[in-house]
Amino acid sequence: MGTARHPRSPDTARDRRYRPPVTGPDVPYVWPQDLSVLRSATAHVLDKDWASAAEIGTDTGLDDTQVDRSLRRLRDAGYIDPYFGGGWDNGVNAITSYGLEAAGAWPTPDTHTDRLLAALEQAVTDAPTEEERSRRRKALDAFRSFGRDLLVNASGSALGGLAG
């Protein structure tokens, strides 16, 4: 896997040359397109350790040029480790930890909290009896009463404990 670094890390050459972003009506917003490319690449890399540009194009509905441009932007931002082989075999052979986070495949306190709440909501829905559903609903409501910030902080602590 490529070197895992945060795309805004101050020790990168890119950040030493930082210029304020250009904004205005003539500058397209490409993150939704790049995110769809990143998510497709992540799914393929996690499944079989690489993703071809053709597969990504099929998944996203983008043409070869659009996929290549997205791959270059994602590489420059530190999200992926692509390979460019002359146009016919371009693709991705590694996703950085930051790419995994952005694609939703790597736990962050926010995504962990969201998944936990979704699982609890599903448990309420799947309760076999009305009495059990009521009990689970009360537990879910108590959990939510802590507030999102507290839940995110607790998730961050739990994830940190798993990593350490």
C-alpha positions as CSV (number, residue, x, y, z in Angstrom):
1,M,0.0,0.0,0.0
2,G,1.3,3.5,-0.7
3,T,2.5,5.8,1.9
4,A,-0.3,6.8,4.2
5,R,-0.2,10.5,4.7
6,H,-2.9,13.0,5.3
7,P,-3.6,15.1,2.2
8,R,-3.1,18.3,4.1
9,S,0.0,17.2,6.0
10,P,2.3,20.2,6.3
11,D,5.4,18.2,5.4
12,T,4.3,17.5,1.8
13,A,5.8,19.5,-1.0
14,R,2.3,20.3,-2.3
15,D,1.5,22.2,0.9
16,R,4.7,24.2,0.8
17,R,3.6,25.5,-2.6
18,Y,0.0,26.0,-1.4
19,R,-2.0,28.7,-3.2
20,P,-5.5,29.7,-2.2
21,P,-8.1,27.8,-4.2
22,V,-9.5,29.4,-7.3
23,T,-13.2,29.9,-7.0
24,G,-15.8,31.2,-9.3
25,P,-18.4,30.1,-11.9
26,D,-15.8,28.8,-14.3
27,V,-14.2,26.3,-11.9
28,P,-16.1,23.0,-11.8
29,Y,-16.8,21.2,-8.5
30,V,-15.4,17.7,-9.1
31,W,-15.6,16.1,-5.6
32,P,-18.8,14.2,-6.3
33,Q,-17.3,12.6,-9.4
34,D,-14.0,11.9,-7.6
35,L,-15.8,10.4,-4.6
36,S,-17.7,8.0,-6.9
37,V,-14.4,7.0,-8.5
38,L,-12.8,6.6,-5.1
39,R,-15.7,4.4,-3.8
40,S,-15.6,2.2,-6.9
41,A,-11.8,1.8,-6.7
42,T,-12.0,1.1,-2.9
43,A,-14.6,-1.7,-3.5
44,H,-12.4,-3.3,-6.2
45,V,-9.2,-3.0,-4.3
46,L,-10.7,-4.4,-1.1
47,D,-12.1,-7.3,-3.1
48,K,-9.1,-8.2,-5.3
49,D,-6.3,-5.8,-4.5
50,W,-6.5,-3.7,-7.7
51,A,-9.1,-1.8,-9.8
52,S,-8.8,-1.1,-13.5
53,A,-9.9,2.2,-14.9
54,A,-12.3,0.3,-17.2
55,E,-14.0,-1.2,-14.2
56,I,-14.2,2.1,-12.4
57,G,-15.7,3.7,-15.6
58,T,-18.3,0.9,-15.8
59,D,-19.2,1.4,-12.2
60,T,-19.5,5.2,-12.4
61,G,-20.6,5.8,-15.9
62,L,-17.6,8.0,-16.6
63,D,-15.5,7.8,-19.7
64,D,-11.7,6.9,-19.7
65,T,-10.6,10.6,-19.7
66,Q,-12.9,11.5,-16.8
67,V,-11.7,8.4,-14.8
68,D,-8.0,9.2,-15.5
69,R,-8.5,12.8,-14.4
70,S,-10.2,11.7,-11.2
71,L,-7.5,9.2,-10.5
72,R,-4.8,11.9,-10.9
73,R,-6.6,14.3,-8.5
74,L,-7.1,11.5,-6.0
75,R,-3.5,10.6,-6.2
76,D,-2.3,14.2,-5.8
77,A,-4.6,14.6,-2.8
78,G,-3.1,11.4,-1.2
79,Y,-6.2,9.2,-1.4
80,I,-4.9,6.5,-3.7
81,D,-1.8,4.8,-5.1
82,P,-2.6,4.5,-8.8
83,Y,-0.7,3.1,-11.7
84,F,-0.7,4.7,-15.1
85,G,0.5,2.5,-17.9
86,G,0.0,4.4,-21.0
87,G,-3.7,4.7,-21.0
88,W,-4.9,1.1,-21.6
89,D,-4.1,-0.3,-18.2
90,N,-4.6,2.6,-15.8
91,G,-6.0,1.8,-12.4
92,V,-5.5,1.7,-8.7
93,N,-3.5,-0.8,-6.7
94,A,-3.8,0.7,-3.2
95,I,-6.1,3.0,-1.2
96,T,-4.5,5.1,1.6
97,S,-6.1,5.3,5.0
98,Y,-7.4,8.7,4.1
99,G,-9.0,7.3,1.0
100,L,-10.6,4.5,3.0
101,E,-12.0,7.1,5.4
102,A,-13.4,9.3,2.6
103,A,-14.9,6.2,0.9
104,G,-16.6,5.2,4.2
105,A,-14.6,1.9,4.4
106,W,-12.4,3.0,7.3
107,P,-13.9,3.8,10.7
108,T,-13.9,7.3,12.0
109,P,-15.7,8.4,15.2
110,D,-18.5,9.9,13.0
111,T,-19.0,6.8,10.8
112,H,-18.7,4.5,13.8
113,T,-21.4,6.5,15.6
114,D,-23.7,6.5,12.5
115,R,-23.3,2.7,12.1
116,L,-24.0,2.1,15.7
117,L,-27.1,4.1,15.7
118,A,-28.3,2.4,12.5
119,A,-27.7,-1.0,14.0
120,L,-29.7,0.0,17.1
121,E,-32.5,1.3,15.0
122,Q,-32.5,-2.0,13.0
123,A,-32.6,-3.9,16.3
124,V,-35.7,-2.0,17.3
125,T,-37.3,-2.8,13.9
126,D,-36.3,-6.5,14.1
127,A,-37.7,-7.0,17.6
128,P,-39.8,-10.2,17.7
129,T,-42.6,-8.8,20.0
130,E,-44.1,-5.4,20.7
131,E,-42.9,-5.6,24.3
132,E,-39.3,-6.2,23.1
133,R,-39.6,-3.5,20.5
134,S,-40.7,-1.0,23.3
135,R,-37.8,-2.0,25.5
136,R,-35.3,-1.6,22.6
137,R,-36.9,1.7,21.6
138,K,-36.3,3.0,25.2
139,A,-32.7,1.9,25.1
140,L,-32.2,3.6,21.8
141,D,-33.8,6.8,23.0
142,A,-31.6,6.7,26.1
143,F,-28.5,6.3,23.9
144,R,-29.5,9.2,21.7
145,S,-30.2,11.4,24.8
146,F,-26.4,11.5,25.4
147,G,-26.1,13.8,22.4
148,R,-24.2,13.3,19.2
149,D,-20.9,15.0,20.4
150,L,-20.7,12.6,23.4
151,L,-21.4,9.6,21.2
152,V,-18.8,10.6,18.7
153,N,-16.2,11.2,21.5
154,A,-17.0,7.8,23.0
155,S,-16.7,6.2,19.5
156,G,-13.3,7.9,19.0
157,S,-12.1,6.5,22.4
158,A,-13.3,3.0,21.5
159,L,-11.7,3.1,18.1
160,G,-8.5,4.5,19.6
161,G,-8.5,1.6,22.1
162,L,-8.9,-0.9,19.3
163,A,-5.9,0.6,17.4
164,G,-3.7,0.9,20.4
